Structure formats: structure tokens, C-alpha cells
Amino acid sequence: MLYQRSSALFKEAQGVIPGGVNSPVRAFNAVGGTPIFAKSAKGAYVYDEDDNRFIDYINSWGPMLLGHAYPPVVEAVIEKARQGTSFGMPTALETEIAELAVAMVPNIDKIRFVNSGTEACMSAIRLARGFTKKDKIIKFAGCYHGHSDSFLIAAGSGAITFGTPNSPGVTGGTAKDTLLAIYNDIENVKSIVEANKGDIAAIIIEPVAGNMGCIPPVEGFLENLRQLCDANDILLIFDEVMTGFRLAKGGVQELKGVDADIVCFGKVVGGGLPVGAFAARNEIMDFLAPNGPVYQAGTLSGNPLAMAAGLAMLKEINADKGLMNRLGEKTKYLHNGIAEALNKNNVIHTINRIGSMISVHFSEEPVVDFESAAKGNNETFKTFFHGMLDQGIYIAPSAFETWFITDALTYEDLNETIAAVEQIAKSL
Ligand SMILES: *Cc1c(COP(=O)(O)O)cnc(C)c1O
């Protein structure tokens, strides 16, 4: 496969955009080589500037649950654009999508729309701090909640020490209010809560982790977190930016039957336009301005094009009773096919899967947290990634990412993907 035009475009972009990209993972730093420049996409396929066709397993990092350029979404956006693209005034459309979201997701009364998942998570912890009048938060190593300062924190020297900034520009003052816990390890979380008694406003978690590969919670972990929060007046925040409207129409709260106090959304909720949202019961949401003292705002929040895309998307997900089951079946089929292809060639691997999320780790041991995810063989992954790419299969250019299955994928596409795995597995 030739990437001539992508290569030239990347060179040109690097002159005027830092690293040639507007979000770092797109630069292929973890796998090497030239990022491919997208030209268009339709259904399960993305086409690049060299007119190569790829079966897409990134799907804009999650939003395209129903495939690219899904007609009801595209039509909704075009129709709205003709009527004006932004007003800075409330619209009926915002209430309509809010009512639908509140109806689909358990345990929430009100929702506020923002422009990204980062904004949703950032606002959620401000709200939690304002509501509980406490400063510290607990996050889990390997979970991603966007790039706001409070979340760009690495583990300090001991498990119970304060976090340290993992990006220059994040102050030590901010870092000291974020405590790092180990995913799927309730005893570790308990010890952190114990050591910081009375100081913790919230625990924020990806209730199914998707940013260190796909890592489902172990049996009882979310339930135990819920109990721990209740016993200590801590708010439990589910960051469902990736899982919301994907793993069930009501997200992981519905799937696992565990209630969160605040839920964050993004990705699918915007149907491919820049949207995030956070939601909670009335008591908490009424703490937000203008009803309450916690400030949060946005010039383009609730933008009509974004809301039209999101509404069209949610309507489809809500109406299609067989969707989640179909997605789960396709993902399982892919899982079995990949496992068989790798086993046939004696490639050591672990596959994690839940619903329409799946990740392939080149590691023998179970992948249950950041430490075990980091043990995967990155050289093998690089070879695998480029081997798949050259056969027209586009997976995320990093071993720490989930593959996203879309309803647009046919079993023929899945078979083509499995055949590509079988081919590259010979050289792993
Ligand atoms: C993508 C993601 C975010 C950040 O969303 P952006 O729209 O990229 O700011 C936050 N949390 C989770 C779980 C995500 O997957």
C-alpha cells in the first residue's frame, strides 16, 4: 500500500501544526511511520488521501457506533446548518436531546451539554468539589479523563502518596489534590480513602476502562466502590465518555446495575460532532450556575449542529432494540477469529472484550490494570499494527487503545480482518 500523499501532507502539516496533528496519538509516535491522512469515510470504511480503503476499527475513537456518515445524522446536520449554525441562545433542540438522554440513562435527572469529554470530566469534578466542599479526588492509573490539569497526574513514590504532574505545566499544587489508585483493586482504594479521611470529594473511574486497552471491572469492584463512597460521603463519578450509549443505551450504570452520582459523556453522544455532557440527580445538578454556585459555561455549548447530530444518533440507538446484541455478536465473532489465527501461529496474547469494545494484548497474563496492560510486547504490537494497516485494516496506533466495533461492519469485513491477522501472525 502506498502512502505518498499522506507522507507529503504530514511533512507540510508539521510546518504549521505542532507534530503535524491536533491530538498527539494521531502522529503514530507509538508505532512509527507516517500517519495516514483521511479524505472521507462511509459505513465501516475510511478512505485516505492516497485513495486506499481501510476497514476502520477506530471510528473517530468511538463516536461512529453506527458507521461513518450515517444518513440520519448527516441529514440532521445539513438541515440545521441551513437554519443558522450558532445562536448563543437556548433552543428547543437542546431540551429535546436532554429529555431523550435523561430517559435513556438510569439515575439522572438533569444533563448539561459541553463541547468535549475533557470539559465534561473537568466540570464534573468541579461540581463534585463544590457539592461536597472537599478538595481531593481519586483517579485510577491508566484511566483517561481528558487533558485537564487535575487528570494529568502520575502515581507518586508510594501507593498512598500524592500524585505528581505527568506533564510540564501542571502545577504541584494541582497534583496534590489528585490521588492515584490501582484499577480493580478495592483494597488499594480503601487504603487511600482511609489515609485521606474526610478530604475526598469524588472517585472518578472509567467503569469499563477503554484507555489502557479494554479492561472490564472485576466482579464486585464497582459495587464495592459504590459502598465505599456511600460510607465516606464521596461522590462516585462514572466517566462514560467512551462507554455511554455504547455498552448499553444507559451505559455501564445499566449494564452493571451500579448507580453513579455524576456521569460524564462524550463521543457517541455527539454523533461525530464535538459534544460532551455531564449529568446527575437534581440535588447535584442544581448546584451548577445559574441555579447554584458552581460556575460552568460555554459559548458554543449546546450548538445546534452538534445537538442535531447527537439527537439523531441517540434516537437510532434508542429505537433499535437489537443493536447492542448485534454489536456484541460481531465483536465476539471477531474475538474468536483473532484468537484462532494467533493460536495457530503460537503468538502469545490476551484478548479483552465487552460489548462492542475489544483489545488484543501481546502478553500472557490477564490484563486487569495499568501495570498488566503495560507488560504487553510493544515491538510485536508495532509489527502487528503496520501489518494490519498494509492489509487495509485500520486499528488504533497504540497498544493502549480499544478497537471499536460499529454496526456497519459486515461479517465479510470481519472475515477480511481475521484473514489479515492470520497473515501477519506468521511473522510475529
Ligand atoms: C475520550 C475520552 C475523554 C476525553 O474526551 P475528549 O472529547 O477527547 O476531550 C475522557 N474520558 C474518556 C473515558 C475518554 O475515552
PDBQT file of the ligand as one rigid body, heavy atoms in Angstrom, charges set to zero:
ROOT
HETATM    1  C1  LIG A 501     -12.029  10.323  25.002  1.00  0.00    +0.000 C 
HETATM    2  C2  LIG A 501     -12.199  10.316  26.466  1.00  0.00    +0.000 A 
HETATM    3  C3  LIG A 501     -12.193  11.509  27.214  1.00  0.00    +0.000 A 
HETATM    4  C4  LIG A 501     -11.844  12.841  26.624  1.00  0.00    +0.000 C 
HETATM    5  O1  LIG A 501     -12.762  13.269  25.675  1.00  0.00    +0.000 OA
HETATM    6  P1  LIG A 501     -12.314  14.397  24.606  1.00  0.00    +0.000 P 
HETATM    7  O2  LIG A 501     -13.560  14.621  23.822  1.00  0.00    +0.000 OA
HETATM    8  O3  LIG A 501     -11.185  13.799  23.830  1.00  0.00    +0.000 OA
HETATM    9  O4  LIG A 501     -11.893  15.584  25.380  1.00  0.00    +0.000 OA
HETATM   10  C5  LIG A 501     -12.493  11.428  28.555  1.00  0.00    +0.000 A 
HETATM   11  N1  LIG A 501     -12.761  10.262  29.138  1.00  0.00    +0.000 NA
HETATM   12  C6  LIG A 501     -12.777   9.098  28.463  1.00  0.00    +0.000 A 
HETATM   13  C7  LIG A 501     -13.118   7.827  29.169  1.00  0.00    +0.000 C 
HETATM   14  C8  LIG A 501     -12.475   9.081  27.109  1.00  0.00    +0.000 A 
HETATM   15  O5  LIG A 501     -12.445   7.917  26.456  1.00  0.00    +0.000 OA
ENDROOT
TORSDOF 0
